[in-house]
Amino acid sequence: MSAYERESLVIDRAANRIAEAANTISSAQRDYAFWQLVLGAVAVAFTGIAAFFAYRATHWAKEAARQSKRSADADNAALEEAQKALLLSHEDAAVQADRFDQQISLARTNAVRELRAYLSNAVKDQFDIAVGSHARVVIQIMNTGRTPAYHFLQMAAYNIVPANHPGLDIPLNFPDGQEGSVLNPGDPSFIDIQLPMPLSEEEVALIHGEDYFLYLWGRVVFVDAFDQPRELRYRYRLGGKEMMRVGMMHLDRHGQYAN
């Protein structure tokens, strides 16, 4: 074999080895690219799966939050309704209590009205109005109610005064510490009163006129069976031609009071 042939053979072998090495490198590069693609796909798959689970977890969390909010809203609404119902029940109870108090008060008022003591007054006897007489009058006070009048006190005054004398409206005062008596239902009490001095001819003439009258005014106080203080004031008068013709004392409507 010649030197040229041997050199050519060497070169061919070297070229073959280089080609084989290039094929090996190319195959390795293909394998690397394939596995890189596979790993990329796996990574993408894992990323997608992770993203999916993250989305589901976020969705579930949001849904749980919405459910919790709806539940809380429902609880708050139920609490508000319960508070409203409780408030209404309190208001109803207060209204019922007020109605009950009103009924009790009305029942007590009716009982007092029906059962309390009532006093009436009237002229029982009246004697002649003439010169020399004391113009004596007897006033009867009667308990026309259904229970006694306790601490019963009465007094009266009698005089010849100008017509509609304002002093007649001044209350008569009882002595301090006076206890009084008990006037039972149906029982009368009398005030027998007369002028301190006998009538003169001039006084009789005044009474027959229109400017001076005989006035009798009285006051009665008592306590009823319900421990309520009561008072009766009355006033009678006699004077003027018409009254003197009839000859009886008349109640003066301006002097009446009772509670």
C-alpha positions in Angstrom: 0.0 0.0 0.0 1.3 3.3 -0.9 1.8 6.2 1.4 -1.0 8.0 -0.4 -3.5 5.2 0.1 -2.5 4.9 3.7 -3.0 8.6 4.2 -6.4 8.4 2.5 -7.4 5.5 4.6 -6.5 7.4 7.7 -8.4 10.5 6.5 -11.5 8.3 5.8 -11.4 6.7 9.2 -11.1 10.1 10.8 -14.0 11.4 8.7 -16.0 8.4 9.7 -15.2 8.9 13.4 -16.2 12.6 13.0 -19.4 11.7 11.3 -20.2 9.1 14.0 -19.4 11.7 16.7 -21.7 14.2 14.9 -24.5 11.7 14.7 -24.0 10.9 18.4 -24.2 14.6 19.2 -27.2 15.2 17.0 -29.0 12.2 18.6 -28.1 13.6 22.1 -29.4 17.0 21.1 -32.6 15.5 19.8 -33.0 13.5 23.1 -32.3 16.6 25.1 -34.9 18.6 23.1 -37.4 15.9 23.5 -37.0 15.6 27.2 -37.0 19.4 27.5 -40.3 19.4 25.7 -41.6 16.7 27.9 -40.5 18.4 31.1 -41.9 21.7 29.8 -45.3 20.0 29.1 -45.2 18.4 32.5 -44.4 21.8 34.0 -47.2 23.4 32.1 -49.5 20.6 33.2 -48.5 21.0 36.8 -48.9 24.7 36.5 -52.3 24.3 35.0 -53.3 21.8 37.6 -52.0 24.2 40.3 -53.8 27.1 38.8 -57.0 25.1 38.6 -56.8 24.0 42.2 -55.9 27.6 43.2 -58.9 28.8 41.2 -61.1 26.2 42.8 -59.7 27.0 46.3 -60.3 30.7 45.7 -63.8 30.0 44.4 -64.6 27.8 47.3 -63.2 30.4 49.7 -65.3 33.1 48.1 -68.4 30.9 48.1 -67.7 30.0 51.8 -67.4 33.8 52.5 -70.6 34.5 50.6 -72.4 31.7 52.5 -71.0 33.0 55.8 -72.1 36.6 54.9 -75.6 35.3 53.9 -75.7 33.3 57.2 -74.6 36.4 59.1 -77.1 38.6 57.3 -79.9 36.0 58.0 -78.8 35.9 61.7 -78.7 39.7 61.9 -82.2 39.9 60.2 -83.5 37.3 62.7 -81.9 39.2 65.6 -83.5 42.4 64.4 -86.9 40.7 64.0 -86.5 39.3 67.5 -85.6 42.7 68.9 -88.6 44.3 67.1 -90.9 41.5 68.4 -89.4 42.0 71.9 -89.9 45.8 71.7 -93.5 45.3 70.5 -94.1 42.8 73.3 -92.8 45.4 75.8 -94.9 48.1 74.2 -97.9 45.7 74.3 -97.2 44.9 77.9 -96.9 48.6 78.7 -100.2 49.3 76.9 -101.9 46.5 78.7 -100.5 47.7 82.0 -101.8 51.2 81.3 -105.2 49.9 80.3 -105.3 47.8 83.5 -104.3 50.8 85.6 -107.0 52.8 83.9 -109.6 50.1 84.5 -108.5 49.9 88.2 -108.7 53.7 88.4 -112.1 53.8 86.8 -113.4 51.0 89.0 -112.1 52.8 92.1 -113.7 56.1 90.8 -117.0 54.3 90.2 -116.8 52.6 93.6 -116.1 56.0 95.3 -118.9 57.6 93.3 -121.4 54.8 94.2 -120.4 54.3 97.8 -119.2 57.6 99.2 -121.1 59.8 101.6 -123.2 62.7 100.0 -124.6 65.5 102.1 -127.7 67.5 101.3 -129.0 70.7 102.9 -132.5 72.1 103.3 -134.5 74.6 105.4 -136.2 72.4 108.0 -138.1 75.2 109.9 -138.4 78.9 109.5 -140.1 81.2 111.9 -141.9 84.5 111.3 -139.9 87.5 110.1 -141.5 90.2 112.2 -140.6 93.1 114.4 -139.3 91.7 117.7 -138.5 88.2 116.4 -135.0 86.6 116.0 -135.9 85.2 112.6 -135.0 81.7 113.7 -134.1 79.1 111.0 -133.3 75.4 111.3 -131.1 73.9 108.6 -131.0 70.2 108.1 -127.9 68.4 106.8 -128.5 64.8 105.8 -126.1 62.0 104.7 -127.8 60.7 101.5 -124.9 58.5 100.6 -124.2 54.9 101.3 -121.2 55.2 103.8 -120.6 57.3 106.8 -119.2 60.8 106.8 -116.3 60.9 109.3 -114.9 63.9 111.1 -118.2 65.7 110.4 -118.1 69.4 111.3 -120.5 72.2 110.5 -121.1 75.9 111.2 -123.2 78.7 109.9 -123.6 82.4 110.1 -126.8 84.5 109.8 -127.2 88.3 109.4 -128.8 91.2 107.5 -126.4 92.4 104.9 -126.4 94.3 101.6 -127.6 92.2 98.7 -124.7 90.0 97.2 -122.4 91.0 100.0 -118.9 89.8 99.0 -118.1 88.8 102.6 -120.5 85.9 102.2 -118.0 84.1 100.0 -115.4 84.0 102.8 -115.2 80.4 104.1 -116.1 79.8 107.7 -113.1 78.4 109.6 -113.3 75.7 112.3 -111.1 75.7 115.4 -107.9 73.8 115.1 -107.9 70.3 116.5 -111.6 69.9 116.4 -112.3 66.2 115.7 -115.9 66.2 114.6 -118.4 63.4 114.6 -119.7 60.6 112.4 -122.8 61.2 110.3 -124.2 57.8 109.2 -126.2 57.2 106.0 -129.7 58.4 106.3 -129.0 60.4 109.5 -129.7 64.1 109.7 -127.8 66.8 111.5 -129.4 70.2 112.4 -128.2 73.8 112.7 -130.6 75.9 114.7 -129.6 79.5 114.2 -131.2 82.9 114.9 -130.2 86.6 114.8 -128.4 87.7 117.9 -130.8 90.6 118.4 -134.6 90.8 117.7 -135.6 92.5 114.5 -136.4 96.2 114.6 -139.0 97.9 112.6 -136.3 99.5 110.4 -134.6 96.1 109.8 -137.9 94.5 108.8 -138.5 97.4 106.3 -135.0 96.8 104.9 -135.6 93.1 104.4 -138.9 93.9 102.5 -136.9 96.2 100.2 -134.4 95.2 97.4 -131.1 96.3 98.9 -130.8 94.3 102.1 -131.4 90.6 102.5 -131.4 88.1 105.4 -128.5 85.8 104.5 -127.7 82.5 106.0 -124.5 80.8 104.9 -122.9 77.6 106.1 -120.0 75.3 105.7 -119.6 71.5 106.3 -116.5 69.5 106.2 -116.0 65.7 106.5 -113.9 62.8 105.4 -115.5 60.0 103.3 -115.0 56.3 103.7 -112.2 56.4 101.1 -110.2 58.9 103.2 -111.0 61.8 100.8 -111.6 65.3 102.4 -115.0 66.7 101.4 -116.6 70.0 101.7 -120.1 71.5 101.3 -120.9 75.2 101.3 -124.4 76.6 101.0 -126.1 80.0 101.1 -129.8 81.0 101.6 -131.3 84.3 101.4 -134.6 86.0 102.1 -135.6 89.5 101.1 -137.4 91.6 98.5 -141.2 91.9 98.0 -141.5 88.6 96.1 -139.6 86.5 98.6 -141.3 88.1 101.5 -144.7 87.3 99.9 -143.7 83.6 99.7 -142.1 83.9 103.1 -139.5 81.1 102.7 -135.7 81.3 102.3 -134.3 80.4 99.0 -131.0 78.8 98.0 -128.7 81.4 96.5 -127.1 79.9 93.4 -123.9 82.0 93.9 -123.1 80.4 97.2 -123.2 76.7 96.5 -120.2 74.4 96.4 -119.6 70.7 97.0 -116.9 68.2 96.1 
